[in-house]
Amino acid sequence: MTWACQAGSIRKTKELWVDKYTPRSLAELAVHKKKVEDVKKWLEEMLMAPKQTVGGWTLVLTGQTGVGKSATVKAIAADLGADLCEWTTPVPTLWAEHLHANSGLRYISKLEEFENFVEKIRKYAMLCPTSTKSKRKLIIILIDDIPVTSGNAAFARLGKCLTGLIQSTQVPTVISLTHYHKSESNDTAMWNSEDLESLLQGAGAHKIAFNPVTTNSIKKILIRICKEEIYDAPEELLHQIAISSGGDIRHAIMSLQYYCLDPRRHSSALATSATRAGSKRRDSLVPRQESYGLSSALPSPCGRDETLTLFHALGKFLHNKRETNCDFDIDLDPFPLKEKLRRNSLKMDVPEKILSQAHGKVRTVTDFLHENVLDFIDDEAVDDAWVVVSYLSEADCLLTGSLFTSYNSENMAQLIAASVAARGVLFGNAHVAPSRWHTIRSPKLWQTEQSFRSNKNSDPWRDGLVPATMSLGAAYCLMA
């Protein structure tokens, strides 16, 4: 069968492969056998435990999306012959419907719906047969969609709801917590996820952490699917999909189906992969992607979208979020720094990686930082402002003569300038202003330069109004 015929038969299939090939048994799981055995052993012990047992009925599964947490529980429940009661998020009442409440609809948030669900399974005895003579019914509760909260009040409500469930339930309950990739979620959701994990463990929940699915395991699943679909996919394509999925088996299956719809995508995907692999041999300040782990595999058309918007990247640099508690052991440090030079660890990736993900122009990044950074520095920290402006001025000097160079350019001066600007803002701003809403303003320097270009007779550099030795950053301060 030709590729064109194969693709035509695949297009006629409306079913998604990720649903069609959902694991139905333990043998079909791509999860490491040790993790499957640990989860199965815990569930078997809880299903056989006496109902009078207090606490210890909750299991927390952690890991990134697509590593088989929920699939493992469902496959084990089927293997043990247990009924699986799964929390399914109700269809929310749209806010627009609530505003035009002629129909009498009341807005119910996802968190409130979840609280109602937990209250029901705590209150009613339908999950626990009261008759001791009847055969005990095996029931497992799976909570897979934890509401993402925003703000301390909502997070406190969610924590109280779950801790109450952990301390009162007498049915094996599995809570799946997803650790989102940093480019997929905001900092607040990541922070709440980590806090929630610690809170559940403190309430008495048992934890099992799932690792990303290995490349070889993903390739085996993809090969099996190709055989089932009678599709001859190139070995290089399967290997590239497995690497680019970042350990997410669902993502890999979706990518495979996407490429099988049009075989012409194969050559473009492999060519793009080869081009980007070759470009990694060039000089760059960005550390090798392998150092970021499986979730940041070699980018490709079938890989995760790890790009950041320019304003997202600027926000990371300007807000300068750091760990609050960092102990410095000066005795163990071979090169101890003075106290004024020490900084707590950043709650973000290295600046160079953020810049590469933003795909912005170096000049644009530095101009925006120069325009807005003072709003994020404490009003009393004059020294910090001077240090930050000094670093930005040095970045301007490196950028002289290359106004429109991208961060991905081969010009080493551009890479150094971007690093100096970003790291200068992060290091120099030792006294960050209190967190509040800030509007990111467009650089006034752009308006000034545009005025200069439109009026050739008012060029301060040509007329000697600005000394030739003055840096662009210092000149900008005068113009502002």
N, C-alpha and C positions, 0 to 999 in steps of 0.2 A: 504493500500500500504506500502510495506517495505521501509526502508531507502535506500537500494540498488536500488530498482526500481525508487524511487524518484530521487536519484542522477543521474541515467541513463537518465531520461527524461530531467533533467536540463542540462546535458552535451550536449544534442542534440540542445539546444537553444543557438545560437550564439550571440543573442542580450544581451547587458549588462543591468542588472536591473537598474542601475543608469540612463540609458537613457529610458528604458521602463516605469519606474515609475516617470518620471519627472512630477512635478505638472502641471496639465492642468487647474486647477481652484483654486480659493481662498480657497475653502474648503480642498483641498489636501495639502496646505502649512503647514509646521511644524513650521513656524515662529510665534512668539508671536503676537496675534491679534492686540495689541496696535501698534506694529511696522507696520503691514500691513495697519491699518487704517491711520496712519500718512502719509505713502507713498501715499496711494490712495487719501487722502484729498489734498495733495500738487499737485499731478498730475491733479486732477479734477479742481483745481483752475487755474493752468497754462493753461490747455487746453481751458478753457473758458475765459481767460484773453485776452484783446485787443492786437493786434499785435504791437500797438504803444508803449506798455509798455517797458521801458528801464531797463535792468538788472533784476536779480531775477529769471531767467529762468533755472538755473542749480541746481540740487540736487546731493549731494555727499553722497553715502552710504558707511559706513566703517564697518569693522569687519573681523574676520578671515575667511579663506576659508571654504566653505561648510555650511554657516549659512543661505543661502537662499536669498542673496541680489539680484542676477540676476533673480532667479526664481520668486521672489515677483514682480519685475517690469514686467516680461513677463505675469504672471497670471493677474495682474491688467490691463495691456494693452488689453489682450483678453477680460476681463470683461467689459471694457469701449468701446470696439469696435475700438480701435486705432491701427494704423499701427506702428509697431516697426521697426525702422531702427537701426540695430546693427552693431557696428564696428567689423569686422572680420579680424584678422591678416592675411595678404597675405603670401603665401608661399615664404620664403626668398630666395634670390639668394645665393647659397652656395659660401663660400669664395674660395673653390678649383676651382669652375667654373670661378670665377672672375680672379684668377691667370692665368688660362689657357684660356684667353679670345679670343680664335679663333672664337667663335660664336658671339662675339660682345656684350656679356652680361655685364651690368654695375652693380656693387655691390650697393645695396640699403639697408641701415640699417632699422631696425624695427622702429626706431625713425623717420627717414626720411619719411617712408611710412605713419606713423601716422600724421606727419605734413602735408603731401599732402592731407590726408583725411579731416583733420580739415579745411584746406584752401578751399576745395571744398564745404563743407557744410556751410561755411561762405559766399562764393562767389555767389553760384548759388541760384536762387529763386525757384527751383523746389520743395523745401520742404514747401514753403509758397505760396499758390495759390494767384495770383494777382487779380483775379476776385472777387469783393465783392459780386456779385449777386449769384455766385455759392455757393453751400453748403460747409461750411468749413470742410476741411479734417483734421482729428485728427491724429497727428504724434508725436511719442515719439522717441528720440534718446537715445540709450543705448551704453555707452562706457565701456566695461567690461575688456579690456586687455590693461592696461596702460604699455607702454614700461618701463622696468627697466633700469635706467640710471647708468652709472659709470663715476664719475668725475663731477666737478663743471660746466664745459662747457656744457656737455650734459644735466645736470639737469636744467641749466638755459634755454636751448632751450625748454625743455619739459614744464617748468613753463610758459615761454612766450607764447607758443602755447596754453596751456589750459586757461590761464588768458584772452588771446585774444578771445577765444571761449566764455568764460563766459560773457564777457562784450559786445559781439556783437550778440550772438544768440537770436532768437525770437521764438524758438521752445523748448518745454520742453526737457531738456537734463539731463540724469542721468549718473553720473560717479561713477563706483564701484571701491573702493580702498580696496585692501586686506591687512590686517595686518597679515603678515606671522608669524608663530611660530618661536621663536628665533633659534631653531635648524634646521629650514628649509631654512633659508636665512642668507646671510652675514650681517655684521653690517652696511655696506654702504647702502644696499637696505632698511633696516629697518629705517635708519636715513632719507633717501630720502623720504620714505613713510610718515613719520611724518611731515617733512618739507612741502611736497606737500599738505598734508591735511590742514595745516595752511595757505599755500599760496592760495589755492582755496577758503577757507572761507574769507580770506582778500579781494579777488576779488569780493565777493558778493554771493558766493554759499551757499545754505542752506544745513545743515548737519543732517543726521539721522544715529545714531550708532546702529548696529545690535549686539546683544549678542549671545554667543554660544547657540545652540539648547539644550534644557533641556533633561535630561536622559529619563524622562517619555514620552516626545514628540517623541523622537527617537524610543523608545520601541513600541509606538503605530504604527508608520510607519512600523517598522519591522514586527510586528504582522499582519498588513494588507497585507504586501507583502507575508508573509508565507501562508495566507489564499488564496490569489490569485494564488499562485504557488502550492497550495495543498501540503504544506510541513509542517510536524510536528516537529518544532525545539524546543529543550528544553528551558524552561523558563530561566534557569541559563545562557545558551549561549547568549540569547538575551540581558539579563541584562549585561553580561560581554562586549558584543560588544558595547552596548550603552554607557557604562562607558568609555571604551577604545577609543572610537571615538573622545573624547575631544570636543564634541559639533558639530562635522562635520557630517552632515547627509549623504553626498555622501560617505564619508569614511565608515560609518556604513553599508550602503547598499552594497557596494563593499565587505566588510568583510563578510556579511551574504551570499552573493552568493558564495564567496570563500569556506566557510565552508560547504555550502550545496552541493558542488560538490563532497565532500568526507566526509561522516558522521563520519569516524574514526578520523577526526581532532577534533571532539567535545570533546571527553574525554581528549585528549592531551591539548587542550586549557584550559579546566576547571581545569585539574590537575596542569598545569603550573601556573594558576592564584592562586590556593590554596597554592601552594608552596611559591610563591613570597609574598602572603599576610601573610603567617606565618613567613617568614624571616623578615618582617618589624617590628616584635615584638622584634627582637634582638637589642642589643646595636649598635648604629650607630650615627656618627656625622652628617649624612645627615638629614636635616629636613624632616618631613613627606611629602609625595608627595601631599597630599591634600592641603598643604599650597601654592602650585604653581598654583592652579586654575584648571578649567575643562580641559584645554588643556594638562595638565600633569597628566592625570588619571593613575590609576594603570597599569603599563606596562604589556602587554600580547602579544601572537603571532598575535592577530588581532588589536593591538594598533599601534599608530604612532611609527615610528623609530626615537627615540630621541637621538640616539648615536652620539657622536662626535669622529672625528679622534684624535689621540694623538697630532698631530701637530696643529690642530685647537684649542685644549685646551691649549697647550703651548703658542700659539699666543695670546690668551686672557690674560694669565697671564703676558707675556712679554711686550706686547704693553700697558697694564695697562690703558685702555681707561676709562676716568671719565667725569662726567658732568663738563661743564666749569663754569657755574654760580650756586653757592650754597651759600646761605646766612646762616651764623651760628648765631643764637640768643643765646648768652651766658647767658643772664638773665633768659631765660626759661629753660636752661639746668641744671638739678640738679647736674650733675657731669661734669662741664666744663673742657675741655682739654686745655692744653697749645697750643699756636698757631702752634708750630713745630710738634705737634702730630695730628693736624686736617687734614683730607683728604676729598675731594669731593666724592660724591656718585659714585659708579662703574656703568658703562654702560654694565653690564652683570649680570648673575645670581650669587648666592653665590658660592664661590670657591668649596665647598664640592659637590654641585650638578654638576658642570662642571666635576669634577674628576670622579664622579659616572657615568656620561654619556660617558666619554672617555674609561672606562673599562681598564685603563692602569695599569701597575705595578707601585707601589709607588716608588720603587728604580729607575725605568726608568724615571719617571717624575722628581724626584729630581736631577738625574744626568744630564738630559737635561737642567733643569733650571740652575744648577750650571755652566754648560759649556757655556751657551749663554746669561745669564742675563746681564753681563757687557756690551754687545753691545747695550743694550737698556737703559742704564743709562747714563746721561749726563757726558761728559768727566771731568767736573769740580766738579761733585758731589761725592767727595771721601767718605764723611761721609755716603752717601746713599749706596755706594758699601760695606762699612764695615758692615752696619746694615743688608743688604741682605745676605751677606756671613755668618754672625753670625746666622741668622735664619736657613739658609740651613745647617750649621754645627750642630745645635741642632736637625734638622730633621734627619741628618745622625746618630747621637747618638741613636735616637729612633729606627732607622732601623738596628742597629747592630745585626748581626746574622740572619737576615731574608731578604736575598737578592732577593727572588723571590715571595714575598707575594703580592697578588692582592689587589687593593683598596677595593674590596668587601669582604675581609677577616673578620672574626670575631675578630681578634686580635685588641684590642683597641689601642695599641701602633702604629700600622700601620696607622690607621685612624687619630690619632693625628699627626703623622709625615707628612702625606700628607697635612693636614690642616695647619700645621706650615710652611711647605715649600711654599705652594701657597700663603697663607696670608702674609708670611714674604716678599716674592717678591713684592706683591702688596703694602704693607704698606711701606717697606723700600725704594722703588723706588719713592721718592717724586719728583724727577726732571727727568722726562722721556726724553730720547733723542728725537730729532726731527724725525718725521715719515719719514721713507725711507725703501727701500728694504733691508731685512736682510735674510741671509741664515742660516737656523737652522743646526748647526753642530752636528755631533755625538760626544758623550762625549769621551775626550781623556783618561779619567780614565779607560774606558773599555780596551783600548789598553794596558795601564800600568798594569792593573790587569792580563790581558792575558799573558803579558811578565813575570810577577812574577810567574804565575802558570807554565809556560813552563820552567822556570829556577829557580829551587828550591834553588839554591845557592845564589840568589840575592834578598832575602827577606829583605827589609829594617826594617820591624818590628822585625823580628827574630834577625837580626844583630845589632839591637840597633841604626840604623840610624835615625829612627823616634821615639820620645818619646811615651811611651805607653799611656800617659795621653792626647796626642794631639788628637783632634777630626779629623774625616775623612775629613771634609771640609777644615780644616787648612792644613792637610797633602796634600790634593789635590792641594791647592794653591802652596805648595812647589814643587810638582812634575810638575805642569804646568809651 
